[in-house]
């Protein structure tokens, strides 16, 4: 009876249950070595943003089809319409980044050769720039030209 149940489980659960069934049938304990999973660390490829077309072939740019009049592009997010009155603005230190534009966060700053943001700050895509701004107020602390 027990062997039949174990065999039925083996059909459903696969190899692990078959090992258990053979153990029950032979009354010998089965020792299973622990499986160690090794995961490589995150691979970060720093792009050379001075090279023309450096963004080609990168997955976050798959929907990029060149500049669109009146729109900004944020890698990984796509095209977006900036708030009224801000398109074409130069994002410099001291200017406030509007709240709707603070949703376009640079997820992996190291890819762009940027340092880790200090506490309370984030890197954001802003037009053709990447800016470091305060999360609470949006005041820009640093502005990097040539986002892409």
C-alpha positions as CSV (number, residue, x, y, z in Angstrom):
1,X,0.0,0.0,0.0
2,X,2.7,2.5,1.0
3,X,4.8,1.5,-2.0
4,X,1.8,2.1,-4.3
5,X,1.3,5.6,-2.9
6,X,4.9,6.4,-3.3
7,X,4.9,5.2,-6.9
8,X,1.8,7.3,-7.6
9,X,3.6,10.3,-6.2
10,X,6.7,9.5,-8.2
11,X,4.6,9.8,-11.4
12,X,3.4,13.2,-10.3
13,X,6.5,14.7,-8.6
14,X,9.2,13.2,-10.8
15,X,12.6,12.0,-9.9
16,X,12.7,13.0,-6.2
17,X,9.8,10.8,-5.5
18,X,11.3,7.9,-7.4
19,X,14.4,8.1,-5.2
20,X,12.1,8.1,-2.1
21,X,10.2,5.1,-3.5
22,X,13.4,3.1,-4.0
23,X,14.5,4.0,-0.4
24,X,11.2,2.8,1.0
25,X,11.3,-0.4,-1.0
26,X,14.8,-1.2,0.1
27,X,14.5,0.3,3.6
28,X,17.8,2.1,3.0
29,X,18.1,5.8,3.7
30,X,18.7,8.0,0.7
31,X,21.2,10.8,1.2
32,X,20.7,13.7,-1.0
33,X,23.6,16.2,-1.4
34,X,22.5,19.8,-0.9
35,X,22.3,21.7,-4.2
36,X,24.4,24.9,-4.2
37,X,23.3,27.6,-6.5
38,X,26.0,30.0,-7.5
39,X,24.7,33.2,-9.1
40,X,27.1,35.5,-10.8
41,X,27.2,39.1,-9.6
42,X,25.4,41.8,-11.5
43,X,27.2,42.5,-14.8
44,X,27.3,46.2,-15.5
45,X,28.6,47.4,-18.9
46,X,29.6,51.0,-18.8
47,X,28.7,52.6,-22.1
48,X,30.8,55.2,-23.9
49,X,28.3,58.0,-24.3
50,X,30.8,60.0,-26.4
51,X,30.6,57.4,-29.2
52,X,27.8,58.2,-31.7
53,X,25.0,55.6,-31.7
54,X,26.3,54.0,-28.5
55,X,22.7,53.2,-27.6
56,X,22.0,51.0,-30.7
57,X,21.3,47.4,-29.7
58,X,20.6,48.1,-26.1
59,X,17.3,46.6,-24.9
60,X,16.1,49.8,-23.2
61,X,16.2,51.5,-26.5
62,X,14.2,49.0,-28.6
63,X,11.3,51.5,-29.1
64,X,13.6,54.4,-29.9
65,X,13.1,55.7,-33.4
66,X,14.9,59.0,-33.2
67,X,13.8,62.4,-31.8
68,X,10.0,63.1,-31.9
69,X,8.9,66.7,-31.9
70,X,7.5,67.7,-28.5
71,X,8.5,64.5,-26.8
72,X,11.3,63.3,-24.6
73,X,12.6,59.8,-24.5
74,X,13.6,57.9,-21.4
75,X,15.4,54.6,-21.9
76,X,13.3,51.7,-20.5
77,X,10.2,53.9,-20.4
78,X,9.8,55.1,-24.0
79,X,8.6,58.4,-25.3
80,X,6.7,60.8,-23.0
81,X,5.1,64.2,-23.3
82,X,6.8,66.5,-20.9
83,X,4.6,68.9,-18.8
84,X,3.5,72.0,-20.5
85,X,6.1,74.7,-20.8
86,X,9.2,72.5,-20.0
87,X,10.0,71.0,-23.4
88,X,13.4,72.3,-24.6
89,X,14.3,73.7,-21.2
90,X,18.0,73.2,-20.3
91,X,18.1,71.3,-17.0
92,X,20.9,72.9,-15.0
93,X,21.9,72.9,-11.3
94,X,19.3,74.8,-9.1
95,X,16.3,74.3,-11.4
96,X,13.4,72.2,-10.1
97,X,12.5,69.1,-12.0
98,X,8.7,68.9,-12.2
99,X,7.0,66.0,-10.3
100,X,5.7,64.3,-13.5
101,X,9.2,64.0,-14.8
102,X,10.5,62.4,-11.6
103,X,8.9,59.1,-12.6
104,X,11.6,58.5,-15.1
105,X,14.3,57.2,-12.8
106,X,17.7,56.0,-14.0
107,X,17.6,52.4,-12.7
108,X,21.2,51.6,-13.2
109,X,23.4,54.7,-13.0
110,X,26.6,52.8,-13.3
111,X,25.8,52.0,-16.9
112,X,26.1,55.7,-17.7
113,X,29.3,56.0,-15.6
114,X,27.4,57.9,-12.9
115,X,28.1,57.6,-9.2
116,X,25.6,56.2,-6.7
117,X,23.1,58.9,-5.7
118,X,23.4,60.2,-2.1
119,X,20.5,59.5,0.3
120,X,17.4,61.4,-0.6
121,X,18.5,61.9,-4.3
122,X,17.9,60.0,-7.5
123,X,19.2,60.2,-11.1
124,X,16.4,61.1,-13.5
125,X,16.1,61.3,-17.3
126,X,15.4,64.9,-18.3
127,X,15.3,65.6,-22.0
128,X,18.7,64.8,-23.5
129,X,20.3,65.0,-20.0
130,X,20.5,62.9,-16.9
131,X,20.1,64.9,-13.7
132,X,20.6,64.2,-10.0
133,X,17.7,65.7,-8.1
134,X,16.3,65.7,-4.6
135,X,13.4,63.2,-4.4
136,X,11.4,65.5,-2.1
137,X,11.8,68.8,-3.9
138,X,13.1,68.0,-7.4
139,X,15.9,70.6,-7.1
140,X,18.7,69.6,-9.4
141,X,22.1,69.0,-7.7
142,X,24.0,67.8,-10.8
143,X,23.2,67.8,-14.6
144,X,25.0,65.5,-17.0
145,X,24.7,66.3,-20.7
146,X,24.4,63.7,-23.4
147,X,22.1,61.2,-21.8
148,X,21.9,59.4,-25.1
